[in-house]
Amino acid sequence: MARQNNVRQFCWEQILRTNRLFRVSHLFTPSQLSDQLLALHALFASIELISSDISDESVALRKMSWWRVELSARQAALSNHPVVSHLHASGALEKLPQKGIALLLDSAEARIDAYAPRDEDQFVKLCQEIYRPQALLELSMGGIDEAINDSMLINGGIIQLLRESSRKKENALWWVPLSLLARFNIRRSDLEALVESEGSQAVFERVLQSGGSPMSEHLFDRPKSNARGDGHVHLQLMIALQGRQISRVQATNPAGFRMEFSRWHFGDLMSTWKYARQLNRSSGAE
C-alpha cells in the first residue's frame, strides 16, 4: 500500500509540473477511470518534460527511445518506473493501443529538432498532431475508437507548445510561424526575450486566435452510440478548461504566461462542475 501511495504521489508530481488544469478535471473523473487517467496523464507529463527540459538533443532522443522500450507490452510488467508501474497496475496500459503510444512518442520526438511552421495553416496542423495522440489515448480508456473533430485539437496543441516554451531556455518559440514574423516585422529572438512591442503582441494574438471553441458538443466527427458517457467526459472537461486558459492567456502579457500555466483558477472549478453536470445529463448518467 505504501509503495502504491508513493507511485500515485510521483504521478501527481509529474502532472503538476506541467498541467495544473488536471487537478480540476480529475475531480470530475468517473471513479472507475480515476487511477487510469492519473497514470495516463503522468505519462503525458513525463514525455512533455523531455521536450521542454532537456536541451541536449542526443540525451532527449535517448530518453524517448527508453520510453519506447519501457512501454512495450513485454517490458511494462517488469518496469520499476513509477509511471509505467501505475499504468500497468491500474489496468490502463492494456487499454492503450501500441499505435497510439507510438504516435505520442513520435510527436514529442519530432519537436526535439523541428523546423518552424511556414505559415498559420502549418501551425494549426502541428497543434493537431501534438494533441491528437493524447486525445485518442484518453478515449481508449473508455473503449472508444473514434475520429475526433480536428477543431477540438488545436487548443490542446497550443497550450502544450506554450507550456513547453515557458520552461525552455533555448529556442523556446521555435514553433511561431515564419509568415507571422515576416508580417509583423519581428525577430524570433525578440519574442523569446519578451520584448514589449506592437509586433510581438500581434504575433501572440494571431497564434492564440488559431484555437477552436472552448466548449463543443461536437467532439467527434462522426458520433457513434458508444461515443458517450465515461469514455469522453474527462476529455471534454479538459478541452473546455484549455479553452478557458487560452482566453486568459489572450488577456495576459507574454511575460505572464509562465505564471498562468503554474496555477488554476476558482472559476475553472465552478465552470467544470457545471459542465460536468451538463455532460452527465446528456449521457443519461443522472
HELIX and SHEET records of a PDB file:
HELIX    1   1 ALA A    2  LEU A   16  1                                  15    
HELIX    2   2 LEU A   21  SER A   25  1                                   5    
HELIX    3   3 HIS A   26  PHE A   28  5                                   3    
HELIX    4   4 SER A   31  LEU A   33  5                                   3    
HELIX    5   5 SER A   34  ASP A   53  1                                  20    
HELIX    6   6 GLU A   57  GLU A   70  1                                  14    
HELIX    7   7 ALA A   73  ALA A   76  1                                   4    
HELIX    8   8 PRO A   82  ALA A   89  1                                   8    
HELIX    9   9 LEU A   93  LYS A   95  5                                   3    
HELIX   10  10 GLN A   98  ALA A  110  1                                  13    
HELIX   11  11 GLU A  120  SER A  140  1                                  21    
HELIX   12  12 ASP A  150  MET A  152  5                                   3    
HELIX   13  13 ILE A  154  ARG A  167  1                                  14    
HELIX   14  14 LEU A  178  ARG A  183  1                                   6    
HELIX   15  15 ARG A  188  GLU A  192  1                                   5    
HELIX   16  16 GLU A  198  LEU A  208  1                                  11    
HELIX   17  17 ASP A  230  GLN A  250  1                                  21    
HELIX   18  18 PRO A  254  GLY A  256  5                                   3    
HELIX   19  19 PHE A  257  GLU A  260  1                                   4    
HELIX   20  20 PHE A  266  SER A  282  1                                  17    
END                                                                             
